[in-house]
Amino acid sequence: MQFIDIVDFDFKNHEDYGFSKVLRIGKDISLYTSSNKNPNSPSILAISNKNEIIQSMRKFDFIYFPTYENDVELITSAVKKGKCFIISTRDILKKKGAERAVSLYRLRRFVQFCISYKAKFIIASFAMSENEIRTPNEIASIMQLIGLNGKQALKAMSWQK
């Protein structure tokens, strides 16, 4: 299985960590925090306003919804338009205590909704340095905290349909 990650730094030795490919934000994949732009492909729409996402998701390849709210309308819209959500491990690993617990809860519910409605999702680190990188097996273990089994997590990192 070939694993892919999205990072925000120049990651040269990704093979040492078990990734066959890494997309760098700003170089290999564009991240947009506003839907008012005409994106280059591949592109990620990264905003918290679900109505704005629903209105403009057609223009983007991936949706990063950092609040991970359970919204049936958002998830079903993504399914109808064939869009894929991004689950970021950084949203778990950079938080501590109660804030991490809340993030895990929201992620768990969001992933359950995605699975229930057959919405596609991938797992990416959005790491900003090599210290934030985890191997695919480590990430699979972390993803078990949000209700995925190892096979589901590895599949989401390989971006297979």
PALOSE-272068 format. One record per residue (C-alpha): residue number from 1; chain; x, y, z. Coordinates in steps of 0.1 Angstrom, whole numbers, padded with zeros to 4 digits. Layout:
<nodes>
<node pos="NUM" unit="A" x="X" y="Y" z="Z"/>
...
</nodes>
This chain:
<nodes>
<node pos="1" unit="A" x="0000" y="0000" z="0000"/>
<node pos="2" unit="A" x="0013" y="0035" z="-0009"/>
<node pos="3" unit="A" x="0008" y="0062" z="0017"/>
<node pos="4" unit="A" x="0004" y="0099" z="0010"/>
<node pos="5" unit="A" x="0006" y="0129" z="0034"/>
<node pos="6" unit="A" x="0000" y="0166" z="0031"/>
<node pos="7" unit="A" x="0026" y="0188" z="0049"/>
<node pos="8" unit="A" x="0035" y="0224" z="0053"/>
<node pos="9" unit="A" x="0073" y="0222" z="0051"/>
<node pos="10" unit="A" x="0100" y="0209" z="0027"/>
<node pos="11" unit="A" x="0099" y="0171" z="0037"/>
<node pos="12" unit="A" x="0127" y="0154" z="0017"/>
<node pos="13" unit="A" x="0130" y="0120" z="0035"/>
<node pos="14" unit="A" x="0093" y="0110" z="0036"/>
<node pos="15" unit="A" x="0102" y="0074" z="0025"/>
<node pos="16" unit="A" x="0121" y="0070" z="0058"/>
<node pos="17" unit="A" x="0087" y="0074" z="0075"/>
<node pos="18" unit="A" x="0068" y="0051" z="0053"/>
<node pos="19" unit="A" x="0052" y="0076" z="0028"/>
<node pos="20" unit="A" x="0055" y="0071" z="-0009"/>
<node pos="21" unit="A" x="0044" y="0106" z="-0017"/>
<node pos="22" unit="A" x="0041" y="0139" z="0002"/>
<node pos="23" unit="A" x="0022" y="0169" z="-0011"/>
<node pos="24" unit="A" x="0035" y="0202" z="0001"/>
<node pos="25" unit="A" x="0010" y="0230" z="0008"/>
<node pos="26" unit="A" x="0017" y="0259" z="-0015"/>
<node pos="27" unit="A" x="0038" y="0238" z="-0039"/>
<node pos="28" unit="A" x="0020" y="0206" z="-0047"/>
<node pos="29" unit="A" x="-0014" y="0214" z="-0034"/>
<node pos="30" unit="A" x="-0031" y="0248" z="-0028"/>
<node pos="31" unit="A" x="-0048" y="0256" z="0005"/>
<node pos="32" unit="A" x="-0076" y="0283" z="0004"/>
<node pos="33" unit="A" x="-0091" y="0299" z="0034"/>
<node pos="34" unit="A" x="-0116" y="0318" z="0013"/>
<node pos="35" unit="A" x="-0140" y="0304" z="-0013"/>
<node pos="36" unit="A" x="-0138" y="0337" z="-0033"/>
<node pos="37" unit="A" x="-0109" y="0325" z="-0054"/>
<node pos="38" unit="A" x="-0106" y="0303" z="-0085"/>
<node pos="39" unit="A" x="-0084" y="0275" z="-0072"/>
<node pos="40" unit="A" x="-0056" y="0257" z="-0088"/>
<node pos="41" unit="A" x="-0059" y="0219" z="-0088"/>
<node pos="42" unit="A" x="-0053" y="0201" z="-0065"/>
<node pos="43" unit="A" x="-0069" y="0223" z="-0040"/>
<node pos="44" unit="A" x="-0082" y="0223" z="-0004"/>
<node pos="45" unit="A" x="-0109" y="0246" z="0009"/>
<node pos="46" unit="A" x="-0101" y="0251" z="0046"/>
<node pos="47" unit="A" x="-0129" y="0271" z="0063"/>
<node pos="48" unit="A" x="-0152" y="0267" z="0093"/>
<node pos="49" unit="A" x="-0183" y="0282" z="0076"/>
<node pos="50" unit="A" x="-0204" y="0252" z="0065"/>
<node pos="51" unit="A" x="-0227" y="0273" z="0043"/>
<node pos="52" unit="A" x="-0198" y="0288" z="0025"/>
<node pos="53" unit="A" x="-0184" y="0253" z="0020"/>
<node pos="54" unit="A" x="-0217" y="0240" z="0006"/>
<node pos="55" unit="A" x="-0220" y="0269" z="-0018"/>
<node pos="56" unit="A" x="-0185" y="0266" z="-0032"/>
<node pos="57" unit="A" x="-0173" y="0231" z="-0027"/>
<node pos="58" unit="A" x="-0176" y="0223" z="-0065"/>
<node pos="59" unit="A" x="-0145" y="0245" z="-0071"/>
<node pos="60" unit="A" x="-0122" y="0225" z="-0047"/>
<node pos="61" unit="A" x="-0109" y="0190" z="-0046"/>
<node pos="62" unit="A" x="-0108" y="0185" z="-0009"/>
<node pos="63" unit="A" x="-0127" y="0200" z="0021"/>
<node pos="64" unit="A" x="-0110" y="0207" z="0054"/>
<node pos="65" unit="A" x="-0137" y="0215" z="0080"/>
<node pos="66" unit="A" x="-0116" y="0222" z="0111"/>
<node pos="67" unit="A" x="-0146" y="0224" z="0135"/>
<node pos="68" unit="A" x="-0157" y="0188" z="0125"/>
<node pos="69" unit="A" x="-0193" y="0197" z="0132"/>
<node pos="70" unit="A" x="-0218" y="0170" z="0125"/>
<node pos="71" unit="A" x="-0239" y="0185" z="0098"/>
<node pos="72" unit="A" x="-0260" y="0162" z="0076"/>
<node pos="73" unit="A" x="-0265" y="0188" z="0049"/>
<node pos="74" unit="A" x="-0227" y="0194" z="0046"/>
<node pos="75" unit="A" x="-0218" y="0157" z="0045"/>
<node pos="76" unit="A" x="-0246" y="0148" z="0020"/>
<node pos="77" unit="A" x="-0236" y="0177" z="-0002"/>
<node pos="78" unit="A" x="-0201" y="0165" z="-0003"/>
<node pos="79" unit="A" x="-0213" y="0129" z="-0012"/>
<node pos="80" unit="A" x="-0235" y="0143" z="-0040"/>
<node pos="81" unit="A" x="-0206" y="0163" z="-0054"/>
<node pos="82" unit="A" x="-0180" y="0136" z="-0050"/>
<node pos="83" unit="A" x="-0159" y="0156" z="-0026"/>
<node pos="84" unit="A" x="-0135" y="0143" z="0000"/>
<node pos="85" unit="A" x="-0130" y="0156" z="0035"/>
<node pos="86" unit="A" x="-0096" y="0158" z="0052"/>
<node pos="87" unit="A" x="-0090" y="0146" z="0087"/>
<node pos="88" unit="A" x="-0059" y="0162" z="0102"/>
<node pos="89" unit="A" x="-0039" y="0144" z="0128"/>
<node pos="90" unit="A" x="-0025" y="0178" z="0138"/>
<node pos="91" unit="A" x="-0059" y="0187" z="0152"/>
<node pos="92" unit="A" x="-0053" y="0159" z="0178"/>
<node pos="93" unit="A" x="-0016" y="0160" z="0184"/>
<node pos="94" unit="A" x="-0012" y="0197" z="0189"/>
<node pos="95" unit="A" x="-0038" y="0199" z="0217"/>
<node pos="96" unit="A" x="-0036" y="0188" z="0253"/>
<node pos="97" unit="A" x="-0060" y="0180" z="0281"/>
<node pos="98" unit="A" x="-0097" y="0189" z="0278"/>
<node pos="99" unit="A" x="-0091" y="0206" z="0245"/>
<node pos="100" unit="A" x="-0077" y="0173" z="0230"/>
<node pos="101" unit="A" x="-0106" y="0153" z="0245"/>
<node pos="102" unit="A" x="-0131" y="0177" z="0228"/>
<node pos="103" unit="A" x="-0113" y="0174" z="0195"/>
<node pos="104" unit="A" x="-0113" y="0136" z="0198"/>
<node pos="105" unit="A" x="-0150" y="0136" z="0205"/>
<node pos="106" unit="A" x="-0158" y="0159" z="0175"/>
<node pos="107" unit="A" x="-0136" y="0139" z="0152"/>
<node pos="108" unit="A" x="-0151" y="0106" z="0163"/>
<node pos="109" unit="A" x="-0187" y="0119" z="0156"/>
<node pos="110" unit="A" x="-0176" y="0135" z="0123"/>
<node pos="111" unit="A" x="-0160" y="0103" z="0111"/>
<node pos="112" unit="A" x="-0191" y="0083" z="0122"/>
<node pos="113" unit="A" x="-0213" y="0106" z="0102"/>
<node pos="114" unit="A" x="-0189" y="0103" z="0072"/>
<node pos="115" unit="A" x="-0190" y="0065" z="0074"/>
<node pos="116" unit="A" x="-0228" y="0065" z="0078"/>
<node pos="117" unit="A" x="-0234" y="0087" z="0048"/>
<node pos="118" unit="A" x="-0206" y="0071" z="0027"/>
<node pos="119" unit="A" x="-0187" y="0104" z="0025"/>
<node pos="120" unit="A" x="-0150" y="0100" z="0015"/>
<node pos="121" unit="A" x="-0123" y="0112" z="0038"/>
<node pos="122" unit="A" x="-0085" y="0111" z="0039"/>
<node pos="123" unit="A" x="-0061" y="0114" z="0067"/>
<node pos="124" unit="A" x="-0033" y="0140" z="0065"/>
<node pos="125" unit="A" x="-0009" y="0154" z="0090"/>
<node pos="126" unit="A" x="-0006" y="0191" z="0079"/>
<node pos="127" unit="A" x="0027" y="0188" z="0098"/>
<node pos="128" unit="A" x="0048" y="0220" z="0099"/>
<node pos="129" unit="A" x="0080" y="0203" z="0108"/>
<node pos="130" unit="A" x="0096" y="0168" z="0107"/>
<node pos="131" unit="A" x="0089" y="0165" z="0145"/>
<node pos="132" unit="A" x="0052" y="0164" z="0138"/>
<node pos="133" unit="A" x="0054" y="0135" z="0114"/>
<node pos="134" unit="A" x="0042" y="0100" z="0124"/>
<node pos="135" unit="A" x="0045" y="0068" z="0105"/>
<node pos="136" unit="A" x="0013" y="0053" z="0089"/>
<node pos="137" unit="A" x="0012" y="0026" z="0116"/>
<node pos="138" unit="A" x="0014" y="0053" z="0144"/>
<node pos="139" unit="A" x="-0013" y="0073" z="0127"/>
<node pos="140" unit="A" x="-0035" y="0042" z="0124"/>
<node pos="141" unit="A" x="-0031" y="0037" z="0161"/>
<node pos="142" unit="A" x="-0041" y="0072" z="0169"/>
<node pos="143" unit="A" x="-0071" y="0070" z="0145"/>
<node pos="144" unit="A" x="-0084" y="0041" z="0166"/>
<node pos="145" unit="A" x="-0091" y="0067" z="0192"/>
<node pos="146" unit="A" x="-0117" y="0082" z="0169"/>
<node pos="147" unit="A" x="-0133" y="0048" z="0160"/>
<node pos="148" unit="A" x="-0114" y="0037" z="0129"/>
<node pos="149" unit="A" x="-0099" y="0003" z="0128"/>
<node pos="150" unit="A" x="-0063" y="-0001" z="0115"/>
<node pos="151" unit="A" x="-0074" y="-0011" z="0080"/>
<node pos="152" unit="A" x="-0098" y="0019" z="0076"/>
<node pos="153" unit="A" x="-0071" y="0043" z="0088"/>
<node pos="154" unit="A" x="-0044" y="0029" z="0064"/>
<node pos="155" unit="A" x="-0069" y="0030" z="0035"/>
<node pos="156" unit="A" x="-0076" y="0067" z="0043"/>
<node pos="157" unit="A" x="-0039" y="0074" z="0042"/>
<node pos="158" unit="A" x="-0034" y="0057" z="0009"/>
<node pos="159" unit="A" x="-0063" y="0077" z="-0006"/>
<node pos="160" unit="A" x="-0078" y="0045" z="-0022"/>
<node pos="161" unit="A" x="-0114" y="0045" z="-0031"/>
</nodes>
